Amino acid sequence: VLLETREKIWRALFAFDKEQLAWMLPQGSSAIGPGENWAEKFSGHEKLLKELEDFPKSGGKLVDLKFPRTEVQSFGSVVILYTEFEWELEVGGKRTRQHGFATEIFHKSKGRWTNPGWHLEIMPGPKN
Protein backbone atom coordinates (compact mmCIF):
# COMPACT_ATOMS: atom_id res chain seq x y z
CA VAL A 1 0.00 0.00 0.00
CA LEU A 2 2.81 2.46 0.84
CA LEU A 3 4.55 2.01 -2.53
CA GLU A 4 1.23 2.55 -4.34
CA THR A 5 0.65 5.67 -2.26
CA ARG A 6 4.16 6.89 -3.07
CA GLU A 7 3.44 6.64 -6.80
CA LYS A 8 0.11 8.47 -6.35
CA ILE A 9 1.92 11.22 -4.48
CA TRP A 10 4.57 11.66 -7.20
CA ARG A 11 1.86 11.81 -9.88
CA ALA A 12 -0.16 14.30 -7.82
CA LEU A 13 2.97 16.45 -7.37
CA PHE A 14 3.62 16.68 -11.12
CA ALA A 15 -0.06 17.32 -11.91
CA PHE A 16 -0.50 19.71 -8.97
CA ASP A 17 -3.62 17.82 -7.91
CA LYS A 18 -4.75 20.14 -5.10
CA GLU A 19 -7.30 17.68 -3.70
CA GLN A 20 -4.71 14.92 -3.29
CA LEU A 21 -1.93 17.25 -2.14
CA ALA A 22 -4.12 18.72 0.60
CA TRP A 23 -3.81 15.53 2.65
CA MET A 24 -0.60 14.09 1.17
CA LEU A 25 1.60 17.10 2.06
CA PRO A 26 0.80 18.12 5.62
CA GLN A 27 1.54 21.61 6.94
CA GLY A 28 5.24 21.83 7.75
CA SER A 29 6.25 19.68 4.76
CA SER A 30 9.61 20.49 3.26
CA ALA A 31 11.84 19.22 0.49
CA ILE A 32 15.30 19.48 -0.94
CA GLY A 33 15.22 19.34 -4.72
CA PRO A 34 17.72 19.26 -7.55
CA GLY A 35 19.43 22.40 -8.74
CA GLU A 36 22.66 24.29 -9.06
CA ASN A 37 22.12 26.74 -6.21
CA TRP A 38 21.93 25.23 -2.71
CA ALA A 39 19.79 28.11 -1.45
CA GLU A 40 17.18 27.26 -4.10
CA LYS A 41 17.16 23.56 -3.24
CA PHE A 42 15.38 24.00 0.10
CA SER A 43 11.60 24.44 -0.04
CA GLY A 44 9.25 24.90 2.88
CA HIS A 45 5.56 24.07 2.56
CA GLU A 46 4.45 27.32 0.86
CA LYS A 47 7.42 27.54 -1.54
CA LEU A 48 7.01 23.86 -2.36
CA LEU A 49 3.34 24.30 -3.31
CA LYS A 50 4.20 27.30 -5.48
CA GLU A 51 6.96 25.37 -7.29
CA LEU A 52 4.64 22.40 -7.81
CA GLU A 53 1.91 24.64 -9.22
CA ASP A 54 4.30 26.19 -11.74
CA PHE A 55 5.17 22.92 -13.53
CA PRO A 56 1.74 22.10 -15.04
CA LYS A 57 0.97 25.81 -15.52
CA SER A 58 4.02 26.03 -17.79
CA GLY A 59 2.62 23.15 -19.87
CA GLY A 60 4.76 20.50 -18.19
CA LYS A 61 3.50 16.99 -17.72
CA LEU A 62 4.75 13.65 -16.47
CA VAL A 63 4.79 11.11 -19.30
CA ASP A 64 6.39 8.10 -17.59
CA LEU A 65 7.47 7.22 -14.04
CA LYS A 66 9.36 4.17 -12.77
CA PHE A 67 10.95 3.15 -9.49
CA PRO A 68 13.51 0.44 -10.38
CA ARG A 69 14.80 0.10 -6.82
CA THR A 70 13.49 1.00 -3.39
CA GLU A 71 14.88 0.21 0.04
CA VAL A 72 12.58 0.59 3.06
CA GLN A 73 13.29 1.47 6.70
CA SER A 74 10.36 1.39 9.09
CA PHE A 75 10.15 3.11 12.48
CA GLY A 76 6.57 2.63 13.68
CA SER A 77 4.39 5.22 11.97
CA VAL A 78 7.40 6.68 10.10
CA VAL A 79 8.94 5.02 7.03
CA ILE A 80 11.95 6.17 5.04
CA LEU A 81 12.27 5.10 1.40
CA TYR A 82 15.58 5.20 -0.45
CA THR A 83 14.53 5.24 -4.06
CA GLU A 84 16.00 5.13 -7.54
CA PHE A 85 13.61 6.78 -9.99
CA GLU A 86 13.28 7.31 -13.74
CA TRP A 87 10.88 9.71 -15.37
CA GLU A 88 10.04 11.20 -18.70
CA LEU A 89 8.77 14.76 -18.70
CA GLU A 90 7.25 16.80 -21.50
CA VAL A 91 7.59 20.57 -21.48
CA GLY A 92 6.68 22.67 -24.51
CA GLY A 93 6.38 19.57 -26.68
CA LYS A 94 9.92 18.42 -25.84
CA ARG A 95 10.40 15.16 -23.94
CA THR A 96 13.26 14.56 -21.54
CA ARG A 97 14.19 11.35 -19.73
CA GLN A 98 15.95 11.68 -16.39
CA HIS A 99 16.94 9.43 -13.53
CA GLY A 100 18.08 9.96 -10.00
CA PHE A 101 17.72 9.14 -6.34
CA ALA A 102 15.35 10.22 -3.59
CA THR A 103 15.15 9.86 0.15
CA GLU A 104 11.50 10.09 1.11
CA ILE A 105 9.86 10.37 4.52
CA PHE A 106 6.36 9.00 5.04
CA HIS A 107 4.20 9.24 8.13
CA LYS A 108 1.03 7.28 8.76
CA SER A 109 -1.60 9.55 10.28
CA LYS A 110 -5.32 8.83 10.68
CA GLY A 111 -4.94 5.65 8.62
CA ARG A 112 -3.29 7.39 5.64
CA TRP A 113 0.30 7.82 4.53
CA THR A 114 1.48 11.41 4.19
CA ASN A 115 4.76 12.60 2.64
CA PRO A 116 6.11 15.44 4.81
CA GLY A 117 9.60 15.54 3.33
CA TRP A 118 12.08 14.34 0.75
CA HIS A 119 15.48 14.94 -0.83
CA LEU A 120 15.72 14.49 -4.59
CA GLU A 121 18.81 14.40 -6.81
CA ILE A 122 18.82 14.04 -10.57
CA MET A 123 21.90 12.34 -11.98
CA PRO A 124 23.69 13.86 -14.98
CA GLY A 125 23.84 12.02 -18.29
CA PRO A 126 22.14 8.84 -19.47
CA LYS A 127 21.51 5.92 -17.15
CA ASN A 128 24.05 3.12 -17.58
ZIWO-V454642 format. One record per helix or strand of 2 or more residues. SS is the DSSP state (H for helix, E for strand). FROM is the first residue (numbers start at 0). TO is the last residue. If there is no record, write none. Layout:
ss->{SS | SS}
from->{FROM | FROM}
to->{TO | TO}
This chain:
ss->{H | H | E | H | E | H | E | E | E | E}
from->{1 | 17 | 29 | 37 | 41 | 44 | 60 | 77 | 93 | 111}
to->{14 | 23 | 31 | 40 | 42 | 56 | 74 | 90 | 108 | 121}
